[in-house]
Amino acid sequence: MINKKIIGIACKSILKNADKELYTSTQEKLENYWFFKFDVHKSIESNLYEFTQMIELYRYNCRRWEEYHNGHVEVVERVRDKYLIPKIKEFIKSTDLNKVLPI
C-alpha cells in the first residue's frame, strides 16, 4: 500500500536535490537549463510556441539562481539582459525574422 507520508518525503527530497543542483551550478552551467532547439521541419508558429514555453522555464531557473547568488535587487533586469535577450536574439537569427528585425 502506498503511504502518503512516504510520497511526501520523496517529493520533498526530489525538490531539495533539484534546488541544490541549481544553486551549486555556475553561471555558465545555467545553459544546461536551456531546452529549446529550433526545428526547421516545424512552422515558425510552432517553433515560437515552443520557444515561449522554454524561455519561461529558463527564466524561472535563471531568476532563482540569480536571487540565490546575487540577491533580489534588479534581478528582473539581470535575468532579462544576461540570459533572455541573448536567447531571443538567437531565436530571431534562426528564423526569417532576422531579415525584418534588426538585432
ROLO-862881 format. One record per atom (N, C-alpha, C): x, y negated, z; residue in three letters; atom name; residue number from 1. Coordinates in nm, 3 decimals, decimal comma. Each point is the difference from the previous one (the first is absolute). Last residue first. Example, Ala and Ser with C-alpha at 12.3 -4.5 7.8 and 13.67 -1.06 7.14 Angstrom:
2
@X = 1,285 | Y = 0,225 | Z = 0,708 | code = Ser | site = N | pos = 2
@X = 0,082 | Y = -0,119 | Z = 0,006 | code = Ser | site = CA | pos = 2
@X = -0,077 | Y = -0,109 | Z = 0,073 | code = Ser | site = C | pos = 2
@X = 0,029 | Y = 0,572 | Z = -0,007 | code = Ala | site = N | pos = 1
@X = -0,089 | Y = -0,119 | Z = 0,000 | code = Ala | site = CA | pos = 1
@X = 0,090 | Y = -0,120 | Z = 0,000 | code = Ala | site = C | pos = 1
% end
This chain:
103
@X = 1,889 | Y = -4,335 | Z = -3,533 | code = Ile | site = N | pos = 103
@X = 0,042 | Y = 0,043 | Z = 0,134 | code = Ile | site = CA | pos = 103
@X = 0,126 | Y = -0,077 | Z = 0,037 | code = Ile | site = C | pos = 103
@X = -0,460 | Y = -0,052 | Z = -0,352 | code = Pro | site = N | pos = 102
@X = 0,144 | Y = -0,019 | Z = 0,025 | code = Pro | site = CA | pos = 102
@X = 0,035 | Y = 0,040 | Z = 0,142 | code = Pro | site = C | pos = 102
@X = -0,405 | Y = 0,184 | Z = -0,323 | code = Leu | site = N | pos = 101
@X = 0,029 | Y = -0,064 | Z = 0,128 | code = Leu | site = CA | pos = 101
@X = 0,151 | Y = -0,018 | Z = 0,018 | code = Leu | site = C | pos = 101
@X = -0,169 | Y = 0,199 | Z = -0,397 | code = Val | site = N | pos = 100
@X = -0,096 | Y = -0,107 | Z = 0,025 | code = Val | site = CA | pos = 100
@X = 0,035 | Y = -0,080 | Z = 0,124 | code = Val | site = C | pos = 100
@X = 0,242 | Y = 0,385 | Z = -0,146 | code = Lys | site = N | pos = 99
@X = -0,001 | Y = -0,086 | Z = -0,119 | code = Lys | site = CA | pos = 99
@X = -0,087 | Y = -0,122 | Z = 0,022 | code = Lys | site = C | pos = 99
@X = 0,028 | Y = 0,349 | Z = 0,322 | code = Asn | site = N | pos = 98
@X = 0,124 | Y = -0,078 | Z = 0,001 | code = Asn | site = CA | pos = 98
@X = 0,012 | Y = -0,091 | Z = -0,122 | code = Asn | site = C | pos = 98
@X = -0,354 | Y = 0,321 | Z = 0,064 | code = Leu | site = N | pos = 97
@X = -0,023 | Y = -0,126 | Z = 0,067 | code = Leu | site = CA | pos = 97
@X = 0,125 | Y = -0,088 | Z = 0,000 | code = Leu | site = C | pos = 97
@X = -0,050 | Y = 0,459 | Z = -0,158 | code = Asp | site = N | pos = 96
@X = 0,003 | Y = -0,106 | Z = -0,100 | code = Asp | site = CA | pos = 96
@X = -0,026 | Y = -0,136 | Z = 0,062 | code = Asp | site = C | pos = 96
@X = 0,225 | Y = 0,374 | Z = 0,311 | code = Thr | site = N | pos = 95
@X = -0,122 | Y = -0,012 | Z = -0,081 | code = Thr | site = CA | pos = 95
@X = 0,020 | Y = -0,103 | Z = -0,110 | code = Thr | site = C | pos = 95
@X = 0,319 | Y = 0,096 | Z = 0,347 | code = Ser | site = N | pos = 94
@X = -0,029 | Y = 0,132 | Z = -0,055 | code = Ser | site = CA | pos = 94
@X = -0,126 | Y = 0,001 | Z = -0,086 | code = Ser | site = C | pos = 94
@X = 0,153 | Y = -0,391 | Z = 0,237 | code = Lys | site = N | pos = 93
@X = 0,098 | Y = 0,035 | Z = -0,103 | code = Lys | site = CA | pos = 93
@X = -0,030 | Y = 0,134 | Z = -0,065 | code = Lys | site = C | pos = 93
@X = -0,264 | Y = -0,142 | Z = 0,366 | code = Ile | site = N | pos = 92
@X = -0,025 | Y = -0,085 | Z = -0,117 | code = Ile | site = CA | pos = 92
@X = 0,095 | Y = 0,034 | Z = -0,113 | code = Ile | site = C | pos = 92
@X = 0,068 | Y = 0,215 | Z = 0,413 | code = Phe | site = N | pos = 91
@X = -0,123 | Y = 0,046 | Z = -0,065 | code = Phe | site = CA | pos = 91
@X = -0,028 | Y = -0,080 | Z = -0,127 | code = Phe | site = C | pos = 91
@X = 0,356 | Y = -0,138 | Z = 0,269 | code = Glu | site = N | pos = 90
@X = 0,033 | Y = 0,127 | Z = -0,064 | code = Glu | site = CA | pos = 90
@X = -0,122 | Y = 0,055 | Z = -0,074 | code = Glu | site = C | pos = 90
@X = -0,061 | Y = -0,378 | Z = 0,267 | code = Lys | site = N | pos = 89
@X = 0,079 | Y = -0,034 | Z = -0,120 | code = Lys | site = CA | pos = 89
@X = 0,035 | Y = 0,125 | Z = -0,080 | code = Lys | site = C | pos = 89
@X = -0,209 | Y = 0,063 | Z = 0,413 | code = Ile | site = N | pos = 88
@X = -0,094 | Y = -0,060 | Z = -0,094 | code = Ile | site = CA | pos = 88
@X = 0,071 | Y = -0,036 | Z = -0,130 | code = Ile | site = C | pos = 88
@X = 0,261 | Y = 0,155 | Z = 0,355 | code = Lys | site = N | pos = 87
@X = -0,080 | Y = 0,110 | Z = -0,055 | code = Lys | site = CA | pos = 87
@X = -0,101 | Y = -0,052 | Z = -0,102 | code = Lys | site = C | pos = 87
@X = 0,268 | Y = -0,319 | Z = 0,235 | code = Pro | site = N | pos = 86
@X = 0,080 | Y = 0,081 | Z = -0,093 | code = Pro | site = CA | pos = 86
@X = -0,078 | Y = 0,116 | Z = -0,063 | code = Pro | site = C | pos = 86
@X = -0,225 | Y = -0,262 | Z = 0,331 | code = Ile | site = N | pos = 85
@X = 0,023 | Y = -0,074 | Z = -0,125 | code = Ile | site = CA | pos = 85
@X = 0,090 | Y = 0,079 | Z = -0,095 | code = Ile | site = C | pos = 85
@X = -0,076 | Y = 0,179 | Z = 0,441 | code = Leu | site = N | pos = 84
@X = -0,114 | Y = 0,008 | Z = -0,092 | code = Leu | site = CA | pos = 84
@X = 0,024 | Y = -0,071 | Z = -0,132 | code = Leu | site = C | pos = 84
@X = 0,341 | Y = 0,016 | Z = 0,363 | code = Tyr | site = N | pos = 83
@X = -0,045 | Y = 0,133 | Z = -0,042 | code = Tyr | site = CA | pos = 83
@X = -0,106 | Y = 0,000 | Z = -0,110 | code = Tyr | site = C | pos = 83
@X = 0,220 | Y = -0,399 | Z = 0,207 | code = Lys | site = N | pos = 82
@X = 0,104 | Y = 0,104 | Z = -0,004 | code = Lys | site = CA | pos = 82
@X = -0,046 | Y = 0,128 | Z = -0,070 | code = Lys | site = C | pos = 82
@X = -0,304 | Y = -0,381 | Z = 0,063 | code = Asp | site = N | pos = 81
@X = 0,117 | Y = -0,039 | Z = -0,079 | code = Asp | site = CA | pos = 81
@X = 0,103 | Y = 0,111 | Z = -0,016 | code = Asp | site = C | pos = 81
@X = -0,405 | Y = 0,069 | Z = 0,264 | code = Arg | site = N | pos = 80
@X = -0,035 | Y = -0,042 | Z = -0,136 | code = Arg | site = CA | pos = 80
@X = 0,126 | Y = -0,021 | Z = -0,084 | code = Arg | site = C | pos = 80
@X = 0,057 | Y = 0,087 | Z = 0,457 | code = Val | site = N | pos = 79
@X = -0,046 | Y = 0,120 | Z = -0,072 | code = Val | site = CA | pos = 79
@X = -0,032 | Y = -0,035 | Z = -0,145 | code = Val | site = C | pos = 79
@X = 0,117 | Y = -0,357 | Z = 0,281 | code = Arg | site = N | pos = 78
@X = 0,113 | Y = 0,091 | Z = -0,018 | code = Arg | site = CA | pos = 78
@X = -0,041 | Y = 0,121 | Z = -0,082 | code = Arg | site = C | pos = 78
@X = -0,336 | Y = -0,306 | Z = 0,125 | code = Glu | site = N | pos = 77
@X = 0,088 | Y = -0,055 | Z = -0,103 | code = Glu | site = CA | pos = 77
@X = 0,118 | Y = 0,093 | Z = -0,028 | code = Glu | site = C | pos = 77
@X = -0,293 | Y = 0,114 | Z = 0,349 | code = Val | site = N | pos = 76
@X = -0,073 | Y = 0,005 | Z = -0,127 | code = Val | site = CA | pos = 76
@X = 0,090 | Y = -0,047 | Z = -0,114 | code = Val | site = C | pos = 76
@X = 0,157 | Y = -0,033 | Z = 0,447 | code = Val | site = N | pos = 75
@X = 0,006 | Y = 0,136 | Z = -0,052 | code = Val | site = CA | pos = 75
@X = -0,070 | Y = 0,011 | Z = -0,136 | code = Val | site = C | pos = 75
@X = 0,100 | Y = -0,382 | Z = 0,333 | code = Glu | site = N | pos = 74
@X = 0,016 | Y = -0,003 | Z = -0,146 | code = Glu | site = CA | pos = 74
@X = 0,008 | Y = 0,139 | Z = -0,064 | code = Glu | site = C | pos = 74
@X = 0,018 | Y = 0,044 | Z = 0,502 | code = Val | site = N | pos = 73
@X = 0,007 | Y = -0,133 | Z = -0,060 | code = Val | site = CA | pos = 73
@X = 0,034 | Y = 0,012 | Z = -0,149 | code = Val | site = C | pos = 73
@X = -0,019 | Y = 0,372 | Z = 0,318 | code = His | site = N | pos = 72
@X = -0,123 | Y = -0,033 | Z = -0,071 | code = His | site = CA | pos = 72
@X = 0,005 | Y = -0,134 | Z = -0,072 | code = His | site = C | pos = 72
@X = 0,434 | Y = 0,351 | Z = 0,110 | code = Gly | site = N | pos = 71
@X = -0,106 | Y = -0,075 | Z = 0,066 | code = Gly | site = CA | pos = 71
@X = -0,115 | Y = -0,038 | Z = -0,091 | code = Gly | site = C | pos = 71
@X = 0,407 | Y = 0,282 | Z = -0,087 | code = Asn | site = N | pos = 70
@X = 0,022 | Y = -0,144 | Z = -0,012 | code = Asn | site = CA | pos = 70
@X = -0,111 | Y = -0,085 | Z = 0,059 | code = Asn | site = C | pos = 70
@X = 0,024 | Y = 0,501 | Z = 0,001 | code = His | site = N | pos = 69
@X = 0,140 | Y = -0,043 | Z = -0,002 | code = His | site = CA | pos = 69
@X = 0,020 | Y = -0,151 | Z = 0,006 | code = His | site = C | pos = 69
@X = -0,442 | Y = 0,204 | Z = 0,003 | code = Tyr | site = N | pos = 68
@X = 0,078 | Y = 0,072 | Z = 0,099 | code = Tyr | site = CA | pos = 68
@X = 0,142 | Y = -0,055 | Z = 0,009 | code = Tyr | site = C | pos = 68
@X = -0,290 | Y = -0,166 | Z = -0,334 | code = Glu | site = N | pos = 67
@X = -0,043 | Y = -0,044 | Z = 0,133 | code = Glu | site = CA | pos = 67
@X = 0,083 | Y = 0,065 | Z = 0,110 | code = Glu | site = C | pos = 67
@X = 0,078 | Y = 0,140 | Z = -0,445 | code = Glu | site = N | pos = 66
@X = 0,043 | Y = -0,138 | Z = 0,022 | code = Glu | site = CA | pos = 66
@X = -0,039 | Y = -0,050 | Z = 0,138 | code = Glu | site = C | pos = 66
@X = -0,158 | Y = 0,424 | Z = -0,135 | code = Trp | site = N | pos = 65
@X = 0,145 | Y = 0,004 | Z = 0,019 | code = Trp | site = CA | pos = 65
@X = 0,052 | Y = -0,140 | Z = 0,032 | code = Trp | site = C | pos = 65
@X = -0,455 | Y = 0,038 | Z = -0,109 | code = Arg | site = N | pos = 64
@X = 0,026 | Y = 0,064 | Z = 0,129 | code = Arg | site = CA | pos = 64
@X = 0,149 | Y = 0,002 | Z = 0,030 | code = Arg | site = C | pos = 64
@X = -0,128 | Y = -0,156 | Z = -0,421 | code = Arg | site = N | pos = 63
@X = -0,039 | Y = -0,094 | Z = 0,105 | code = Arg | site = CA | pos = 63
@X = 0,028 | Y = 0,059 | Z = 0,138 | code = Arg | site = C | pos = 63
@X = 0,068 | Y = 0,273 | Z = -0,376 | code = Cys | site = N | pos = 62
@X = 0,102 | Y = -0,105 | Z = 0,007 | code = Cys | site = CA | pos = 62
@X = -0,032 | Y = -0,099 | Z = 0,112 | code = Cys | site = C | pos = 62
@X = -0,317 | Y = 0,337 | Z = -0,091 | code = Asn | site = N | pos = 61
@X = 0,122 | Y = 0,056 | Z = 0,059 | code = Asn | site = CA | pos = 61
@X = 0,109 | Y = -0,105 | Z = 0,014 | code = Asn | site = C | pos = 61
@X = -0,404 | Y = -0,130 | Z = -0,210 | code = Tyr | site = N | pos = 60
@X = -0,027 | Y = 0,041 | Z = 0,137 | code = Tyr | site = CA | pos = 60
@X = 0,127 | Y = 0,052 | Z = 0,068 | code = Tyr | site = C | pos = 60
@X = 0,012 | Y = -0,099 | Z = -0,460 | code = Arg | site = N | pos = 59
@X = -0,007 | Y = -0,123 | Z = 0,080 | code = Arg | site = CA | pos = 59
@X = -0,018 | Y = 0,035 | Z = 0,148 | code = Arg | site = C | pos = 59
@X = -0,023 | Y = 0,353 | Z = -0,309 | code = Tyr | site = N | pos = 58
@X = 0,138 | Y = -0,049 | Z = 0,014 | code = Tyr | site = CA | pos = 58
@X = 0,004 | Y = -0,124 | Z = 0,089 | code = Tyr | site = C | pos = 58
@X = -0,421 | Y = 0,166 | Z = -0,117 | code = Leu | site = N | pos = 57
@X = 0,066 | Y = 0,096 | Z = 0,088 | code = Leu | site = CA | pos = 57
@X = 0,144 | Y = -0,046 | Z = 0,029 | code = Leu | site = C | pos = 57
@X = -0,239 | Y = -0,248 | Z = -0,313 | code = Glu | site = N | pos = 56
@X = -0,058 | Y = -0,019 | Z = 0,134 | code = Glu | site = CA | pos = 56
@X = 0,064 | Y = 0,094 | Z = 0,101 | code = Glu | site = C | pos = 56
@X = 0,115 | Y = 0,043 | Z = -0,451 | code = Ile | site = N | pos = 55
@X = 0,063 | Y = -0,120 | Z = 0,057 | code = Ile | site = CA | pos = 55
@X = -0,058 | Y = -0,031 | Z = 0,138 | code = Ile | site = C | pos = 55
@X = -0,177 | Y = 0,363 | Z = -0,253 | code = Met | site = N | pos = 54
@X = 0,134 | Y = 0,029 | Z = 0,051 | code = Met | site = CA | pos = 54
@X = 0,066 | Y = -0,123 | Z = 0,061 | code = Met | site = C | pos = 54
@X = -0,427 | Y = -0,041 | Z = -0,205 | code = Gln | site = N | pos = 53
@X = -0,010 | Y = 0,092 | Z = 0,113 | code = Gln | site = CA | pos = 53
@X = 0,137 | Y = 0,023 | Z = 0,064 | code = Gln | site = C | pos = 53
@X = -0,023 | Y = -0,254 | Z = -0,394 | code = Thr | site = N | pos = 52
@X = -0,056 | Y = -0,074 | Z = 0,113 | code = Thr | site = CA | pos = 52
@X = -0,014 | Y = 0,088 | Z = 0,124 | code = Thr | site = C | pos = 52
@X = 0,148 | Y = 0,202 | Z = -0,403 | code = Phe | site = N | pos = 51
@X = 0,099 | Y = -0,094 | Z = 0,052 | code = Phe | site = CA | pos = 51
@X = -0,053 | Y = -0,074 | Z = 0,122 | code = Phe | site = C | pos = 51
@X = -0,291 | Y = 0,278 | Z = -0,244 | code = Glu | site = N | pos = 50
@X = 0,092 | Y = 0,078 | Z = 0,084 | code = Glu | site = CA | pos = 50
@X = 0,106 | Y = -0,090 | Z = 0,064 | code = Glu | site = C | pos = 50
@X = -0,294 | Y = -0,207 | Z = -0,303 | code = Tyr | site = N | pos = 49
@X = -0,075 | Y = 0,051 | Z = 0,114 | code = Tyr | site = CA | pos = 49
@X = 0,092 | Y = 0,077 | Z = 0,095 | code = Tyr | site = C | pos = 49
@X = 0,179 | Y = -0,141 | Z = -0,407 | code = Leu | site = N | pos = 48
@X = -0,019 | Y = -0,113 | Z = 0,091 | code = Leu | site = CA | pos = 48
@X = -0,076 | Y = 0,043 | Z = 0,124 | code = Leu | site = C | pos = 48
@X = 0,053 | Y = 0,315 | Z = -0,346 | code = Asn | site = N | pos = 47
@X = 0,128 | Y = -0,029 | Z = 0,066 | code = Asn | site = CA | pos = 47
@X = -0,014 | Y = -0,113 | Z = 0,101 | code = Asn | site = C | pos = 47
@X = -0,372 | Y = 0,093 | Z = -0,263 | code = Ser | site = N | pos = 46
@X = 0,024 | Y = 0,110 | Z = 0,092 | code = Ser | site = CA | pos = 46
@X = 0,131 | Y = -0,019 | Z = 0,076 | code = Ser | site = C | pos = 46
@X = -0,104 | Y = -0,309 | Z = -0,337 | code = Glu | site = N | pos = 45
@X = -0,095 | Y = -0,011 | Z = 0,109 | code = Glu | site = CA | pos = 45
@X = 0,022 | Y = 0,108 | Z = 0,106 | code = Glu | site = C | pos = 45
@X = 0,244 | Y = 0,008 | Z = -0,403 | code = Ile | site = N | pos = 44
@X = 0,050 | Y = -0,105 | Z = 0,089 | code = Ile | site = CA | pos = 44
@X = -0,091 | Y = -0,015 | Z = 0,121 | code = Ile | site = C | pos = 44
@X = -0,001 | Y = 0,480 | Z = -0,224 | code = Ser | site = N | pos = 43
@X = -0,032 | Y = -0,137 | Z = -0,039 | code = Ser | site = CA | pos = 43
@X = 0,062 | Y = -0,099 | Z = 0,098 | code = Ser | site = C | pos = 43
@X = 0,238 | Y = 0,477 | Z = -0,076 | code = Lys | site = N | pos = 42
@X = -0,124 | Y = -0,052 | Z = 0,057 | code = Lys | site = CA | pos = 42
@X = -0,021 | Y = -0,144 | Z = -0,048 | code = Lys | site = C | pos = 42
@X = 0,390 | Y = 0,256 | Z = -0,103 | code = His | site = N | pos = 41
@X = -0,111 | Y = 0,076 | Z = -0,056 | code = His | site = CA | pos = 41
@X = -0,136 | Y = -0,046 | Z = 0,053 | code = His | site = C | pos = 41
@X = 0,431 | Y = -0,165 | Z = 0,151 | code = Val | site = N | pos = 40
@X = -0,028 | Y = -0,051 | Z = -0,136 | code = Val | site = CA | pos = 40
@X = -0,117 | Y = 0,073 | Z = -0,065 | code = Val | site = C | pos = 40
@X = 0,126 | Y = -0,103 | Z = 0,522 | code = Asp | site = N | pos = 39
@X = -0,025 | Y = 0,115 | Z = -0,085 | code = Asp | site = CA | pos = 39
@X = -0,043 | Y = -0,050 | Z = -0,138 | code = Asp | site = C | pos = 39
@X = 0,286 | Y = -0,186 | Z = 0,469 | code = Phe | site = N | pos = 38
@X = -0,084 | Y = -0,034 | Z = -0,115 | code = Phe | site = CA | pos = 38
@X = -0,011 | Y = 0,122 | Z = -0,091 | code = Phe | site = C | pos = 38
@X = 0,076 | Y = 0,020 | Z = 0,530 | code = Lys | site = N | pos = 37
@X = 0,078 | Y = 0,012 | Z = -0,124 | code = Lys | site = CA | pos = 37
@X = -0,097 | Y = -0,028 | Z = -0,114 | code = Lys | site = C | pos = 37
@X = 0,018 | Y = -0,046 | Z = 0,585 | code = Phe | site = N | pos = 36
@X = -0,059 | Y = -0,025 | Z = -0,131 | code = Phe | site = CA | pos = 36
@X = 0,103 | Y = 0,020 | Z = -0,111 | code = Phe | site = C | pos = 36
@X = 0,057 | Y = 0,026 | Z = 0,500 | code = Phe | site = N | pos = 35
@X = -0,042 | Y = 0,122 | Z = -0,068 | code = Phe | site = CA | pos = 35
@X = -0,055 | Y = -0,021 | Z = -0,140 | code = Phe | site = C | pos = 35
@X = 0,316 | Y = -0,196 | Z = 0,449 | code = Trp | site = N | pos = 34
@X = -0,060 | Y = -0,049 | Z = -0,125 | code = Trp | site = CA | pos = 34
@X = -0,030 | Y = 0,121 | Z = -0,087 | code = Trp | site = C | pos = 34
@X = 0,233 | Y = 0,013 | Z = 0,423 | code = Tyr | site = N | pos = 33
@X = -0,143 | Y = -0,013 | Z = 0,022 | code = Tyr | site = CA | pos = 33
@X = -0,072 | Y = -0,057 | Z = -0,122 | code = Tyr | site = C | pos = 33
@X = 0,477 | Y = 0,051 | Z = 0,032 | code = Asn | site = N | pos = 32
@X = -0,057 | Y = 0,135 | Z = 0,005 | code = Asn | site = CA | pos = 32
@X = -0,152 | Y = -0,002 | Z = 0,021 | code = Asn | site = C | pos = 32
@X = 0,270 | Y = -0,394 | Z = 0,023 | code = Glu | site = N | pos = 31
@X = -0,031 | Y = 0,036 | Z = -0,139 | code = Glu | site = CA | pos = 31
@X = -0,060 | Y = 0,140 | Z = -0,007 | code = Glu | site = C | pos = 31
@X = 0,188 | Y = -0,182 | Z = 0,394 | code = Leu | site = N | pos = 30
@X = -0,143 | Y = -0,026 | Z = -0,013 | code = Leu | site = CA | pos = 30
@X = -0,047 | Y = 0,031 | Z = -0,142 | code = Leu | site = C | pos = 30
@X = 0,462 | Y = 0,013 | Z = 0,149 | code = Lys | site = N | pos = 29
@X = -0,076 | Y = 0,126 | Z = -0,005 | code = Lys | site = CA | pos = 29
@X = -0,151 | Y = -0,020 | Z = -0,004 | code = Lys | site = C | pos = 29
@X = 0,307 | Y = -0,368 | Z = 0,045 | code = Glu | site = N | pos = 28
@X = 0,018 | Y = 0,062 | Z = -0,131 | code = Glu | site = CA | pos = 28
@X = -0,084 | Y = 0,128 | Z = -0,014 | code = Glu | site = C | pos = 28
@X = 0,021 | Y = -0,221 | Z = 0,417 | code = Gln | site = N | pos = 27
@X = -0,078 | Y = -0,078 | Z = -0,094 | code = Gln | site = CA | pos = 27
@X = 0,007 | Y = 0,061 | Z = -0,140 | code = Gln | site = C | pos = 27
@X = 0,071 | Y = 0,346 | Z = 0,382 | code = Thr | site = N | pos = 26
@X = 0,062 | Y = -0,128 | Z = -0,031 | code = Thr | site = CA | pos = 26
@X = -0,090 | Y = -0,074 | Z = -0,098 | code = Thr | site = C | pos = 26
@X = -0,176 | Y = 0,362 | Z = 0,379 | code = Ser | site = N | pos = 25
@X = 0,046 | Y = -0,018 | Z = -0,138 | code = Ser | site = CA | pos = 25
@X = 0,072 | Y = -0,134 | Z = -0,014 | code = Ser | site = C | pos = 25
@X = -0,230 | Y = 0,157 | Z = 0,395 | code = Thr | site = N | pos = 24
@X = 0,144 | Y = 0,027 | Z = -0,004 | code = Thr | site = CA | pos = 24
@X = 0,056 | Y = -0,009 | Z = -0,142 | code = Thr | site = C | pos = 24
@X = -0,468 | Y = -0,065 | Z = 0,087 | code = Tyr | site = N | pos = 23
@X = 0,075 | Y = -0,100 | Z = 0,077 | code = Tyr | site = CA | pos = 23
@X = 0,150 | Y = 0,025 | Z = 0,001 | code = Tyr | site = C | pos = 23
@X = -0,300 | Y = 0,311 | Z = -0,220 | code = Leu | site = N | pos = 22
@X = -0,007 | Y = -0,132 | Z = -0,060 | code = Leu | site = CA | pos = 22
@X = 0,092 | Y = -0,098 | Z = 0,072 | code = Leu | site = C | pos = 22
@X = -0,041 | Y = 0,433 | Z = 0,182 | code = Glu | site = N | pos = 21
@X = 0,066 | Y = 0,006 | Z = -0,131 | code = Glu | site = CA | pos = 21
@X = 0,003 | Y = -0,138 | Z = -0,066 | code = Glu | site = C | pos = 21
@X = -0,243 | Y = 0,045 | Z = 0,398 | code = Lys | site = N | pos = 20
@X = 0,144 | Y = 0,009 | Z = 0,027 | code = Lys | site = CA | pos = 20
@X = 0,078 | Y = 0,001 | Z = -0,131 | code = Lys | site = C | pos = 20
@X = -0,470 | Y = 0,018 | Z = -0,027 | code = Asp | site = N | pos = 19
@X = 0,046 | Y = -0,131 | Z = 0,046 | code = Asp | site = CA | pos = 19
@X = 0,151 | Y = 0,000 | Z = 0,021 | code = Asp | site = C | pos = 19
@X = -0,196 | Y = 0,409 | Z = -0,102 | code = Ala | site = N | pos = 18
@X = -0,005 | Y = -0,088 | Z = -0,118 | code = Ala | site = CA | pos = 18
@X = 0,047 | Y = -0,140 | Z = 0,037 | code = Ala | site = C | pos = 18
@X = -0,043 | Y = 0,313 | Z = 0,348 | code = Asn | site = N | pos = 17
@X = 0,115 | Y = 0,032 | Z = -0,085 | code = Asn | site = CA | pos = 17
@X = 0,004 | Y = -0,087 | Z = -0,125 | code = Asn | site = C | pos = 17
@X = -0,372 | Y = -0,043 | Z = 0,286 | code = Lys | site = N | pos = 16
@X = 0,121 | Y = -0,047 | Z = 0,070 | code = Lys | site = CA | pos = 16
@X = 0,125 | Y = 0,027 | Z = -0,085 | code = Lys | site = C | pos = 16
@X = -0,412 | Y = 0,170 | Z = -0,152 | code = Leu | site = N | pos = 15
@X = 0,005 | Y = -0,146 | Z = -0,013 | code = Leu | site = CA | pos = 15
@X = 0,126 | Y = -0,057 | Z = 0,065 | code = Leu | site = C | pos = 15
@X = -0,082 | Y = 0,461 | Z = 0,049 | code = Ile | site = N | pos = 14
@X = 0,026 | Y = -0,030 | Z = -0,141 | code = Ile | site = CA | pos = 14
@X = 0,015 | Y = -0,151 | Z = -0,020 | code = Ile | site = C | pos = 14
@X = -0,130 | Y = 0,147 | Z = 0,425 | code = Ser | site = N | pos = 13
@X = 0,139 | Y = 0,037 | Z = -0,027 | code = Ser | site = CA | pos = 13
@X = 0,040 | Y = -0,033 | Z = -0,144 | code = Ser | site = C | pos = 13
@X = -0,449 | Y = -0,050 | Z = 0,134 | code = Lys | site = N | pos = 12
@X = 0,083 | Y = -0,104 | Z = 0,062 | code = Lys | site = CA | pos = 12
@X = 0,148 | Y = 0,026 | Z = -0,027 | code = Lys | site = C | pos = 12
@X = -0,304 | Y = 0,329 | Z = -0,143 | code = Cys | site = N | pos = 11
@X = -0,015 | Y = -0,122 | Z = -0,079 | code = Cys | site = CA | pos = 11
@X = 0,087 | Y = -0,113 | Z = 0,055 | code = Cys | site = C | pos = 11
@X = -0,019 | Y = 0,404 | Z = 0,245 | code = Ala | site = N | pos = 10
@X = 0,070 | Y = 0,019 | Z = -0,128 | code = Ala | site = CA | pos = 10
@X = -0,006 | Y = -0,126 | Z = -0,085 | code = Ala | site = C | pos = 10
@X = -0,246 | Y = 0,007 | Z = 0,400 | code = Ile | site = N | pos = 9
@X = 0,144 | Y = -0,003 | Z = 0,030 | code = Ile | site = CA | pos = 9
@X = 0,080 | Y = 0,014 | Z = -0,129 | code = Ile | site = C | pos = 9
@X = -0,465 | Y = 0,049 | Z = -0,035 | code = Gly | site = N | pos = 8
@X = 0,036 | Y = -0,138 | Z = 0,034 | code = Gly | site = CA | pos = 8
@X = 0,148 | Y = -0,016 | Z = 0,026 | code = Gly | site = C | pos = 8
@X = -0,171 | Y = 0,433 | Z = -0,063 | code = Ile | site = N | pos = 7
@X = -0,002 | Y = -0,074 | Z = -0,127 | code = Ile | site = CA | pos = 7
@X = 0,040 | Y = -0,145 | Z = 0,024 | code = Ile | site = C | pos = 7
@X = -0,053 | Y = 0,266 | Z = 0,376 | code = Ile | site = N | pos = 6
@X = 0,121 | Y = 0,041 | Z = -0,073 | code = Ile | site = CA | pos = 6
@X = 0,008 | Y = -0,074 | Z = -0,134 | code = Ile | site = C | pos = 6
@X = -0,389 | Y = -0,060 | Z = 0,257 | code = Lys | site = N | pos = 5
@X = 0,114 | Y = -0,061 | Z = 0,069 | code = Lys | site = CA | pos = 5
@X = 0,131 | Y = 0,031 | Z = -0,074 | code = Lys | site = C | pos = 5
@X = -0,406 | Y = 0,201 | Z = -0,140 | code = Lys | site = N | pos = 4
@X = 0,008 | Y = -0,141 | Z = -0,039 | code = Lys | site = CA | pos = 4
@X = 0,120 | Y = -0,070 | Z = 0,063 | code = Lys | site = C | pos = 4
@X = -0,034 | Y = 0,529 | Z = -0,127 | code = Asn | site = N | pos = 3
@X = -0,016 | Y = -0,085 | Z = 0,116 | code = Asn | site = CA | pos = 3
@X = 0,020 | Y = -0,146 | Z = -0,043 | code = Asn | site = C | pos = 3
@X = -0,147 | Y = 0,495 | Z = -0,244 | code = Ile | site = N | pos = 2
@X = 0,077 | Y = -0,124 | Z = -0,010 | code = Ile | site = CA | pos = 2
@X = -0,035 | Y = -0,091 | Z = 0,116 | code = Ile | site = C | pos = 2
@X = -0,008 | Y = 0,557 | Z = -0,027 | code = Met | site = N | pos = 1
@X = -0,083 | Y = -0,118 | Z = 0,000 | code = Met | site = CA | pos = 1
@X = 0,088 | Y = -0,125 | Z = 0,000 | code = Met | site = C | pos = 1
% end
